[in-house]
């Protein structure tokens, strides 16, 4: 898998430690800089990395560097992360204890904007772009809105690009989620077919080339619209893709 190293701006292969274990650590913004959207996006990148590794039957451990943050900020970030389907990091540790907490050197450090690290050894540094969300992370589920629309909207952009997620972008993401869930529920009644091989290959290529989640979403849109692919194959492929996207695409099965 290749990721853009923030130090060089070049695609760089991830190197895993002995035994094939991949150690991924998220570095939030400094305590004096309140940037919950940026922290949330960094956690999302680590979550996608974790899910891809899990899909390939690889071992991975994710962690989070603890800053001297207020309890309110820590709780708000944890709440927002849970709402957008991010699995809690297994390790919480101060910078000084990274090696001991992870049981070895960290392989990938995911940096929120302005996070920075003093010492990164040979770790690959991945930095997410500046991020803005309407109303902030505390309002992801305001008025009954589906917070996974925020996840979809962020996945629709390269992680290094600035993300200005406005109301229109969220509304579009909600519409796509609703349509895909309805389609998956309808396809579930079709005769089961194997995964659509061409689409699966596109997904794997996109994951390996800098976590290109926009290309993943584009591949699914193309599959959705392809009249020559059986519904059963569409169903299996969308469910397979959701193992990484984590958008709860099968959620409407059996509800209608």
C-alpha positions in Angstrom: 0.0 0.0 0.0 1.3 3.5 -0.9 0.5 6.6 1.1 1.7 10.2 0.6 4.5 11.0 3.1 4.0 14.5 4.4 7.7 15.1 4.6 8.3 14.5 0.9 4.9 14.8 -0.8 5.7 11.5 -2.5 3.8 8.2 -2.5 5.7 5.9 -0.2 5.1 2.2 0.6 4.0 1.3 4.1 6.6 -0.8 5.9 5.3 -3.2 8.5 7.3 -4.4 11.4 8.4 -7.9 12.2 5.6 -10.4 12.1 3.6 -8.3 9.7 2.0 -6.2 12.4 1.0 -2.7 11.3 1.1 0.0 14.0 -0.9 3.2 13.2 -1.0 6.2 15.5 -3.2 9.3 15.3 -1.7 12.6 16.5 -4.4 15.2 17.2 -4.0 18.9 17.0 -2.1 20.7 19.8 -4.1 21.4 23.0 -4.1 25.1 22.3 -5.7 24.6 18.8 -9.2 23.4 19.0 -9.7 21.5 15.8 -12.1 18.7 16.4 -13.0 18.3 12.6 -9.3 17.8 11.8 -8.9 15.4 14.7 -12.0 13.5 13.5 -10.7 13.3 10.0 -7.3 11.9 11.2 -9.2 9.2 13.1 -11.2 8.4 10.0 -8.1 7.8 8.0 -6.7 5.5 10.6 -10.1 3.7 10.7 -10.0 3.2 6.9 -6.4 1.8 7.2 -7.5 -0.6 9.9 -10.5 -1.8 7.9 -8.4 -2.4 4.7 -5.8 -4.3 6.7 -8.6 -6.4 8.3 -10.1 -7.1 4.9 -6.7 -8.4 3.8 -6.4 -10.6 6.9 -3.5 -8.5 8.2 -2.7 -7.6 11.8 -3.1 -3.9 12.7 -3.2 -1.9 15.9 -4.4 1.7 16.0 -3.6 4.2 18.7 -4.2 7.8 19.7 -1.7 10.3 21.3 -3.3 11.8 24.4 -3.0 15.6 24.6 -3.7 17.6 27.8 -7.2 18.4 26.5 -10.3 19.3 28.4 -12.7 16.5 29.3 -15.3 18.3 27.2 -13.2 18.2 24.1 -12.2 14.6 24.6 -15.8 13.6 25.1 -16.9 15.5 22.1 -14.3 13.9 19.8 -15.1 10.4 21.1 -18.8 11.0 20.6 -18.4 12.3 17.1 -16.0 9.4 16.2 -18.6 6.9 17.3 -21.3 8.6 15.3 -19.4 8.3 12.1 -18.5 4.7 12.6 -14.9 5.0 13.7 -13.7 2.1 15.8 -12.1 3.3 19.1 -8.3 3.1 19.0 -6.9 0.3 21.0 -4.0 2.3 22.4 -4.1 5.7 24.2 -0.7 7.0 25.2 1.4 10.1 25.6 4.0 10.8 23.0 6.8 9.7 25.3 5.4 6.2 25.7 4.6 5.3 22.1 7.2 2.5 21.8 6.1 0.7 25.0 2.4 1.2 24.3 2.5 -0.2 20.8 5.1 -2.9 21.6 7.4 -1.6 18.9 8.0 1.4 16.5 5.0 3.0 15.0 4.8 2.4 11.2 2.3 5.1 10.2 1.5 8.4 12.0 -1.6 10.1 10.9 -1.5 13.8 11.7 -4.3 16.2 12.2 -3.7 19.6 10.7 -0.9 21.4 12.7 -0.3 18.3 14.8 3.4 17.8 14.0 5.7 15.3 15.7 9.1 15.9 17.2 10.5 12.5 16.4 9.1 10.1 13.9 12.0 7.6 13.4 11.2 5.8 10.2 7.5 6.1 10.4 5.5 7.2 7.4 3.9 10.6 8.2 0.4 11.1 6.8 -1.3 14.5 7.2 -4.9 15.2 6.6 -6.1 18.4 5.0 -7.9 21.2 6.8 -11.4 20.3 7.6 -14.6 22.2 8.3 -18.0 20.8 9.1 -21.3 22.6 9.4 -22.0 23.3 13.0 -19.0 21.3 14.2 -18.7 17.7 15.4 -21.1 18.2 18.2 -24.0 18.6 15.7 -23.4 15.6 13.5 -26.8 14.1 14.4 -28.7 17.3 15.0 -32.4 17.2 14.0 -32.2 13.4 13.4 -29.6 13.7 10.6 -27.6 10.6 9.7 -24.1 11.3 10.9 -22.7 8.7 8.4 -23.4 11.3 5.7 -20.4 13.1 7.2 -18.3 10.0 6.8 -19.5 9.6 3.2 -18.8 13.3 2.4 -15.3 13.0 3.8 -14.6 9.8 2.0 -15.6 11.5 -1.2 -12.4 13.7 -1.0 -8.7 12.8 -1.0 -7.6 12.8 2.6 -4.8 15.3 1.9 -7.2 17.8 0.3 -9.0 20.6 2.2 -12.5 19.6 3.1 -15.2 22.3 3.4 -18.2 20.2 4.0 -21.3 22.5 3.7 -25.0 21.9 4.0 -25.3 21.1 0.3 -22.6 18.5 0.3 -24.2 16.8 3.4 -27.6 16.8 1.7 -26.1 15.2 -1.4 -24.4 12.6 0.8 -27.6 11.8 2.6 -29.4 11.3 -0.7 -26.7 8.9 -1.9 -26.8 6.9 1.3 -30.6 6.6 1.2 -30.5 5.5 -2.5 -27.7 3.0 -2.0 -29.3 1.5 1.1 -32.6 1.1 -0.8 -30.8 -0.5 -3.7 -28.9 -2.9 -1.5 -32.2 -3.9 0.2 -33.8 -4.5 -3.2 -30.8 -6.4 -4.5 -30.8 -8.6 -1.4 -33.9 -10.4 -2.9 -32.0 -11.4 -6.1 -30.3 -14.7 -6.7 -26.8 -14.5 -5.2 -24.0 -14.1 -7.6 -20.2 -13.8 -7.2 -18.6 -10.4 -6.5 -18.2 -8.3 -9.6 -14.5 -8.9 -10.3 -13.8 -5.7 -12.3 -15.2 -3.6 -9.5 -13.4 -5.4 -6.8 -10.1 -5.0 -8.6 -10.8 -1.2 -8.9 -11.5 -1.1 -5.1 -8.3 -2.9 -4.3 -6.3 -0.7 -6.6 -7.8 2.4 -5.1 -7.1 1.3 -1.5 -3.5 0.6 -2.4 -3.0 3.9 -4.2 -3.1 6.5 -1.3 -6.4 5.4 0.2 -8.2 6.7 -2.9 -11.7 6.5 -1.4 -13.2 8.9 -4.1 -12.2 6.3 -6.7 -14.0 3.6 -4.5 -17.2 5.6 -4.5 -16.9 6.2 -8.2 -16.5 2.5 -8.9 -19.6 1.7 -6.8 -21.6 4.4 -8.7 -20.5 2.9 -12.0 -21.5 -0.6 -10.8 -24.9 0.7 -9.6 -25.7 2.1 -13.0 -24.4 -0.9 -15.1 -27.5 -2.7 -16.6 -25.4 -5.7 -17.6 -24.4 -6.7 -14.0 -26.9 -9.0 -12.2 -28.5 -7.6 -9.1 -27.1 -10.4 -7.0 -23.5 -9.4 -8.0 -24.2 -5.8 -7.2 -25.5 -6.8 -3.7 -22.5 -8.9 -2.9 -20.1 -6.2 -4.1 -21.7 -3.3 -2.3 -21.7 -5.3 1.0 -18.1 -6.3 0.4 -17.2 -2.6 -0.2 -19.0 -1.6 3.0 -16.6 -3.6 5.1 -14.2 -0.7 4.6 -16.6 2.2 3.9 -18.7 1.3 7.0 -21.7 3.3 5.8 -24.3 0.7 7.0 -25.3 0.0 3.4 -27.3 -3.2 4.3 -29.3 -1.4 7.0 -32.6 -1.3 5.1 -32.7 -5.0 4.4 -35.9 -6.5 5.7 -37.4 -3.1 6.8 -39.7 -2.7 3.9 
